[in-house]
Amino acid sequence: MGNREIVVLMGTCGKSAGADRVYDKFASALKAKSIAGVELKQSGCAGLCYSEVNVRTFRDGKEYLYAQITEDDVEKFIDSEIIENKTYMEKILFEADPVDDTALFPKQKRIVLRNCGKITPTSVDDYIAKDGYKAILKALTMPPEKVVQEIKDSGLRGRGGAGFPTGLKWELTRKNPAPEGRYFICNADEGDPGAFMDRSVLEGDPHSVIEGMLIGAYAIGANHGYIYVRAEYPLAVKHCLKAIEDAKARGFLGENIMGSGFSFDLKTKEGAGAFVCGEETALIASIEGKRGMPSLRPPYPAEKGVFGKSTVINNVETLANIPWIILNGGSKYSETGYEKSRGTKVFALAGKIKKGGLVEVPMGTTLREVIYDIGGGMAEPEYKFKAVQLGGPSGGCIPERLLDLPVDYESLVKTGAIMGSGGMVIMDERSCMVDLARYFLNFTQNESCGKCTFCRLGTKRMLEILERICKGQGTMDDLTLLQEIAKKCSTSSLCALGGSAPNPVLTTLKYFYDEYVEHIVNKRCPAKYCKKLLTYTINDKCIGCTACARKCPVKAISGEKKTRHFIDQQKCIKCGACVATCKFNAIDTE
Amino acid sequence: MHQTLPALYQSFGKRHDSLIPILQGIQNKLKYIPKEAISIIANELSMYESDIYGVITFYTQFRLSPVGQHIIKVCKGTACHVGGAETVGEAVSEMLQISKNETSRGNKFTLEYVACLGCCSLAPVMMIDDKVYAHLTKEKIKKILEEY
């Protein structure tokens, strides 16, 4: 028995699926069986969130990836894999060539996620073994202009959502005289509900982000930097702090890095839970210790950023690409992609999809390929696909007939949605589009900082209209009014929060107009989601257990014990308490 | 608080941009920011109390009143919404007899809603203190709450 490795994938998602318990069980079981020569390791999330807890091991030059491992599997796993050198057939997901992961991730190309789930995120040696910190050493031997040119050649654009060319951003910043020095900031305030790629990268491969920042800082001549990370991601914060400490100890951060004369000092700042702080001017205000209110641009951060100094702000995923580009060349990176969008994009698949998790695909892959070929299609195929929501609260809903669109910045903007940060939420026919628009407006209304009138009040009024429609109190005039407010809100707001807040409303109106009309004219919710528009009746599955009658807050349900009950439609307030209580599926909704 | 503050000044310095980390430090320790902390910090950082209050009320993370031993954060992200987050919130409320931002009897749990916990593939989810619970159902929630 040679030296074997057992790797438990322990991102936040893995841990919530029970990875901690599995890891502890492995540790105690290996000890109990007094097996030596097996190294038990922890890693980040490989993006296979649907099959967590994942465990990896290597045998005879092959990699074996296991899915849905529980504590009960641990003993059997050790017996089979370690003692008998055989695959543990019950839970095997893939066997693959460890160098080439195309079998494991068909149709994907992993650049950003290259190390996620493969290395121990808290070990700088693991990162170095995967060519880590080679790119900064290479960059330090190049003139800064050449580094910027390399990024320009790659065609890399901001992955935070807006898609501004990264190399151009760096070049413009360099052109601004900065006698007082510059700042380089990583925006890890991933606030879009439905997006979790930045979390996984920071948890699973924090050094790649730090290295990307180092290269950027060297290219623009910045000596100070911050990682602005969400406080809701405790594990990401922990791994960032550890990575900064280790990078300092190895001389990759701090004074006179590797004897080059270039110094860079890096700190973390925890966001305090404001979505608007993902907007760069608001983020700057927050770092300075103020309320996170956006300010008018120009001046752009390149000119006047943190503490009034020239600043570059790049997103986590953008930065994770940088070391790869420097090592492999900008032209190599730009070989992948579609029209004006080069390279890859990480998407977070969630909602009613079979294989939820993170996928990284070349730009230009179609939505259909991402959802069906990679994501495995609908989680419950008996319910039809209805829409995919892209780009969070600033994005939109795309219907089935547009699924053959290639994913790139320009194509998505044409639909009314945006690429955004890459959250993809898949919905089936049980989701109501009017309710979804209401949900997003509720979110943007809560998160609006209140500086601009049309964002502060416009989102409120739109929300009220949508709430009315969901209750069956809407009128057709409301739809005209919605469109009018939406237009004013997007043209009269200072930052992208207000500018894009109407997108979920406008796209649902554009592609699911009929659903709005059903709610307004026929007082029906086709998805059977809006409670106030449902009629509740009791069918003959009722055994007369009286549970619903006791639960009904308005005593609208009557009937003798052990006989079928009835709902008085006059009294019913459509709260749905009876449905939640009934154990016999005896209550129909229509 | 009086023991905590000097250490925080030591770590972050008495600068305006240290305000948020200092407030986070106090809240990590006490789970909320006591009113008297505002005037003490205002003095130390030479700021107006109103400005500090403005920062505290702007960010959802900060609380001005004490909370229970455990903080439950029900995720209201898109995937959780599609996966039935509303039921999760209702179930917790019903079991503990509290609404959003209230503390249960015996000071055990405080219920909060958050925009997204970033565990969208495991929706619907909630977090108790620093631990995330996934694929929630009514029965599961009941079991989880009984663990505490």
Chai-1 contact restraints between the chains, C-beta under 6 A:
chainA,res_idxA,chainB,res_idxB,connection_type,confidence,min_distance_angstrom,max_distance_angstrom,comment,restraint_id
A,T12,B,V132,contact,1.0,0.0,6.0,A-B,restraint_1
A,C13,B,C119,contact,1.0,0.0,6.0,A-B,restraint_2
A,C13,B,L122,contact,1.0,0.0,6.0,A-B,restraint_3
A,S16,B,C119,contact,1.0,0.0,6.0,A-B,restraint_4
A,S16,B,V132,contact,1.0,0.0,6.0,A-B,restraint_5
A,S16,B,A134,contact,1.0,0.0,6.0,A-B,restraint_6
A,A17,B,A134,contact,1.0,0.0,6.0,A-B,restraint_7
A,C49,B,S121,contact,1.0,0.0,6.0,A-B,restraint_8
A,Y50,B,S121,contact,1.0,0.0,6.0,A-B,restraint_9
A,P193,B,G77,contact,1.0,0.0,6.0,A-B,restraint_10
A,P193,B,T78,contact,1.0,0.0,6.0,A-B,restraint_11
A,P193,B,A115,contact,1.0,0.0,6.0,A-B,restraint_12
A,P193,B,C116,contact,1.0,0.0,6.0,A-B,restraint_13
A,G194,B,G77,contact,1.0,0.0,6.0,A-B,restraint_14
A,G194,B,T78,contact,1.0,0.0,6.0,A-B,restraint_15
A,G194,B,A79,contact,1.0,0.0,6.0,A-B,restraint_16
A,G194,B,C120,contact,1.0,0.0,6.0,A-B,restraint_17
A,F196,B,G118,contact,1.0,0.0,6.0,A-B,restraint_18
A,F196,B,C120,contact,1.0,0.0,6.0,A-B,restraint_19
A,R199,B,G118,contact,1.0,0.0,6.0,A-B,restraint_20
A,A231,B,Q61,contact,1.0,0.0,6.0,A-B,restraint_21
A,P234,B,D130,contact,1.0,0.0,6.0,A-B,restraint_22
A,A272,B,I20,contact,1.0,0.0,6.0,A-B,restraint_23
A,A272,B,Y59,contact,1.0,0.0,6.0,A-B,restraint_24
A,A272,B,Q61,contact,1.0,0.0,6.0,A-B,restraint_25
A,G273,B,Y59,contact,1.0,0.0,6.0,A-B,restraint_26
A,G273,B,T60,contact,1.0,0.0,6.0,A-B,restraint_27
A,G273,B,Q61,contact,1.0,0.0,6.0,A-B,restraint_28
A,A274,B,Y59,contact,1.0,0.0,6.0,A-B,restraint_29
A,E288,B,D17,contact,1.0,0.0,6.0,A-B,restraint_30
A,G289,B,H16,contact,1.0,0.0,6.0,A-B,restraint_31
A,G289,B,D17,contact,1.0,0.0,6.0,A-B,restraint_32
A,G289,B,L19,contact,1.0,0.0,6.0,A-B,restraint_33
A,G289,B,I20,contact,1.0,0.0,6.0,A-B,restraint_34
A,R291,B,G54,contact,1.0,0.0,6.0,A-B,restraint_35
A,R291,B,V55,contact,1.0,0.0,6.0,A-B,restraint_36
A,R291,B,F58,contact,1.0,0.0,6.0,A-B,restraint_37
A,A350,B,A79,contact,1.0,0.0,6.0,A-B,restraint_38
A,A350,B,C120,contact,1.0,0.0,6.0,A-B,restraint_39
A,A350,B,S121,contact,1.0,0.0,6.0,A-B,restraint_40
A,G351,B,A79,contact,1.0,0.0,6.0,A-B,restraint_41
A,G351,B,V82,contact,1.0,0.0,6.0,A-B,restraint_42
A,G356,B,S121,contact,1.0,0.0,6.0,A-B,restraint_43
A,G357,B,S121,contact,1.0,0.0,6.0,A-B,restraint_44
A,V425,B,T78,contact,1.0,0.0,6.0,A-B,restraint_45
A,V425,B,A79,contact,1.0,0.0,6.0,A-B,restraint_46
A,M427,B,V82,contact,1.0,0.0,6.0,A-B,restraint_47
A,S431,B,V82,contact,1.0,0.0,6.0,A-B,restraint_48
A,Y439,B,H81,contact,1.0,0.0,6.0,A-B,restraint_49
